[in-house]
Amino acid sequence: MNRINKAACGAACALFLAVAFAPAARGDDAGATLFKQKCASCHSADGKGDNSMGKTLKVRDFSSADVQKQTDAQLTDIIVNGKGKMPSYKGKLTDDQIKQVVSFIRSLAKK
């Protein structure tokens, strides 16, 4: 394979990877944006709940094992129906938006 073919092959592979993984990145970005718009005022932007409202409400750290061990269905139920002082987002977020928020919460897991 000559240099031009190698370069073209490399460029094609890079383009393929960018296209293949773009929807996942957009979903994560959408979840992060929704989280910042709807959740961060109480749960803080990083999900730790260490802002004044989070401390007042005693919200849980989303990166904690306690939260991360919950199933997606449990997290979805809390978002849809609310829990304690947390309001319901039923009818305010679509099913897809809720999945994006749950995916973002998963991304906050302690590594």
Backbone torsions as a table, in degrees:
resi	resn	phi	psi	omega
1	MET	NA	128.9	179.6
2	ASN	-82.3	173.4	-175.3
3	ARG	-60.0	-40.1	-178.9
4	ILE	-65.7	-43.8	179.1
5	ASN	-64.8	-39.2	177.8
6	LYS	-63.1	-42.7	179.4
7	ALA	-64.8	-42.6	179.3
8	ALA	-64.9	-41.4	178.8
9	CYS	-63.9	-43.3	178.6
10	GLY	-62.5	-42.2	179.1
11	ALA	-65.5	-40.6	179.2
12	ALA	-64.5	-41.6	178.3
13	CYS	-63.9	-43.1	178.9
14	ALA	-62.6	-42.1	178.7
15	LEU	-64.2	-43.6	178.3
16	PHE	-58.2	-47.8	-178.9
17	LEU	-63.2	-40.0	179.7
18	ALA	-64.0	-42.2	179.8
19	VAL	-71.4	-41.2	-177.3
20	ALA	-63.9	-36.2	-176.1
21	PHE	-100.9	-0.4	-179.9
22	ALA	-62.9	-43.8	180.0
23	PRO	-60.7	-38.8	178.7
24	ALA	-63.9	-42.6	179.8
25	ALA	-64.7	-41.9	178.6
26	ARG	-63.7	-38.5	178.3
27	GLY	-63.3	-43.6	178.7
28	ASP	-64.7	-41.9	178.5
29	ASP	-63.9	-41.2	179.8
30	ALA	-64.7	-41.6	178.1
31	GLY	-63.4	-41.2	178.9
32	ALA	-65.0	-41.2	179.1
33	THR	-64.5	-46.2	178.1
34	LEU	-61.8	-41.8	179.9
35	PHE	-60.5	-44.8	179.7
36	LYS	-63.3	-38.1	-178.5
37	GLN	-73.5	-41.2	-169.3
38	LYS	-105.7	-25.0	-168.5
39	CYS	-118.6	-29.5	-170.2
40	ALA	-64.3	-24.3	-179.4
41	SER	-63.2	-29.5	176.7
42	CYS	-104.6	-38.0	-173.0
43	HIS	-97.0	-1.2	-175.0
44	SER	63.7	155.9	-173.5
45	ALA	-59.1	-30.1	-179.1
46	ASP	-94.5	4.1	177.1
47	GLY	77.3	5.4	-177.9
48	LYS	-83.6	-16.1	177.8
49	GLY	68.8	25.3	-175.9
50	ASP	-95.6	19.1	173.8
51	ASN	-90.5	176.6	-174.2
52	SER	-61.7	-42.6	-180.0
53	MET	-67.2	-41.9	178.8
54	GLY	-61.8	-39.2	178.6
55	LYS	-68.6	-40.9	178.9
56	THR	-62.3	-43.0	-177.8
57	LEU	-85.3	-8.2	-178.6
58	LYS	56.2	48.9	178.9
59	VAL	-74.0	155.4	-179.1
60	ARG	-84.7	151.6	175.9
61	ASP	-73.6	117.9	-177.6
62	PHE	-67.2	-17.0	177.8
63	SER	-84.7	-7.7	-176.9
64	SER	-70.9	154.1	177.3
65	ALA	-60.2	-34.0	179.2
66	ASP	-56.0	-46.2	-180.0
67	VAL	-78.4	-43.8	-175.6
68	GLN	-66.2	-22.7	179.0
69	LYS	-78.3	-13.2	176.4
70	GLN	-68.2	147.0	178.9
71	THR	-75.0	163.4	175.6
72	ASP	-59.5	-37.4	179.5
73	ALA	-63.2	-39.5	178.9
74	GLN	-67.0	-44.0	178.5
75	LEU	-63.8	-41.2	178.2
76	THR	-60.8	-43.8	-180.0
77	ASP	-60.4	-41.6	179.5
78	ILE	-65.1	-41.9	179.7
79	ILE	-66.3	-44.6	-176.9
80	VAL	-68.6	-46.9	-171.8
81	ASN	-100.7	-9.2	-176.0
82	GLY	76.5	170.7	178.8
83	LYS	-161.8	129.7	-178.2
84	GLY	58.6	-123.1	-179.3
85	LYS	-85.7	-6.9	179.4
86	MET	-75.7	130.0	-179.3
87	PRO	-74.6	161.2	174.9
88	SER	-77.8	141.7	174.7
89	TYR	-108.9	15.3	177.0
90	LYS	-61.1	126.6	-179.2
91	GLY	80.4	-8.6	178.9
92	LYS	-100.8	-27.0	176.2
93	LEU	-125.2	144.1	176.1
94	THR	-76.2	166.1	176.7
95	ASP	-57.3	-41.0	179.9
96	ASP	-64.7	-41.4	178.4
97	GLN	-63.7	-39.7	178.6
98	ILE	-64.2	-41.8	176.9
99	LYS	-60.5	-39.1	178.9
100	GLN	-65.0	-40.5	178.6
101	VAL	-66.2	-43.7	177.7
102	VAL	-60.4	-42.8	177.7
103	SER	-60.7	-41.0	177.9
104	PHE	-64.6	-42.6	177.9
105	ILE	-59.2	-40.5	176.7
106	ARG	-60.7	-35.6	-178.5
107	SER	-68.8	-12.4	-178.6
108	LEU	-87.8	-1.3	-177.8
109	ALA	-54.6	140.9	176.6
110	LYS	-65.3	136.0	-178.0
111	LYS	-101.4	NA	NA
